[in-house]
Amino acid sequence: MFNFFKKKEKPASGDLRRFQEGFTKEQKAAILGSLVKMAKSDGETHPKELQVVEQARKLLGVELNDPAFAAMLESDKDFITGILNGLERIQKEWFIAALHSIILADGKVEESETDFIKGFCREIGISEFDYLVITHR
């Protein structure tokens, strides 16, 4: 009866749907899992960092109760980067930009955060120079 008042997400437009379909379910879960790990990497999770994660979740079309997402939160970095290595270059660049958004979200850049993102970049084949190019567009 009260479902009428529940806010429903709009169906994805053509461009958004193509973006979402470009990733496997496992890749989407790995991206979100790594974004959550990034948000926690400085020891505290700021609400603005969680907003970035939520925006990415919606953009990717992943439900919070998705078991693949829950499993990825428990996975180690090597497992996640193994999955992310399967991304195309443009997808990796989007992923790195999303990670970088989390660093900037709380208004302070911690060394632990930059170490975390540089490690991810290295492990998925993005050089430090490329990271700078990606994040300064």
N, C-alpha and C positions, 0 to 999 in steps of 0.2 A: 504494500500500500504506500509506504513512504519512499519506495524506490524512485518515484516520480521526482522527488526533490534532490536526489543524488546527482552530483555533478558528473556528467559523462564526458570522457575525452572525445574530441572530434575525430572522425576517421582521417587517416593520413592522406594528404594531397598526393598527386602523382610523383612530384619530385621527392617529397619526403618518403614516400613508399619505396621508391627506387633506392634511396639512400639506405633505408632500413633493410631492404632485401639484399644489399651488397655485403652484408655481414652474416655469418652463420650465427646460430643461437649461442654456440659456445664462445665465439668471438665477442658477441655483445656482452655476455656474462663476464668474460675476462676483462673487457674494457671497464665495466662498472665495478668489478671487484678491485681492479687496480686503482680506480678513482677513489674508492672508499679507503684503500690502503694509503693512498697519497694524502687524503684528508687527515688521516690519523698519524702520519709520519712524524709530525712535530710534537706528538704527545697529547695534543688536544684537538678536538674537532669543533671548528667554529660553525655556527649556523649558516653563514654565507658559503662555506665550503660544501655543506650539505645541499644548499640550493643549486650549486653547480652540478653535483651528482644527480640531483632530481631532474634538472633540465636535460642532462645527458640520457638519463633513464627514459624520459618521455620521448626524446628525439630518436632513441634507438628502438622504442616500442617494447620495452621490457617491463613485465609486471613485477612488483616487489615480492610477491610470493612465488616467483619462478624458482623451482628447485635448482636449476643450473646456476642462477645468480647466488643463491644461498651456498651452494657447494664451492663456488669460486671464492667466496669470502674466507673459506677455510683452507684454500689452496695456498701453496707457497709461491714465491715470486718466479722460480724457475719454471714451474708448471704453467703459470700465467703467460710468461714471456714466450714459452714454446708455442702457445696458441696465437699470441699476437704476432709472432714472426710470419704467420700465414696471411697477414693483412697485406693489401696492396699498398704501394707507396703513399698514395693520396689518403688512404684510410689511416696509415700510420701518422701522417702529418696532422690529420684531424684529431687523432688520439693524443698526440703530444700537445697540441693546442689546448685540448680539454684538461690535460694534467696541469699545464701551465696556468690555466684559469683558476685552478684550485690554489696554487701557490699565491696568486694575487688576491684571492677572494677575501681573506681576513685583513688585508692591508699591511701585512708584515711577512717578509721573506726570511725563512729560517734556513740555516745551513743544512739541516737534516732533510728539508724539502728539496733543496737543489741537488743534494747528493742522491736522493731517491730518484728524481727525474733523470738525472744524468746517467744513472745506472740503467734505468729503463731504456733510455735512448740507445745506449751502447749495446744493450742486449737485443734490440730489435733492428739494429743496423742504421741508426741515425747518429751521425757524427755530432760533436759539440758545435761545430760550425753550422751544420744544418739545423740544429736545435735553435740557434740564435736567429737564423734566417726565418724559420717557421714562426717563432714567437714575436718577431718584430715586423710582421706584415701588416 
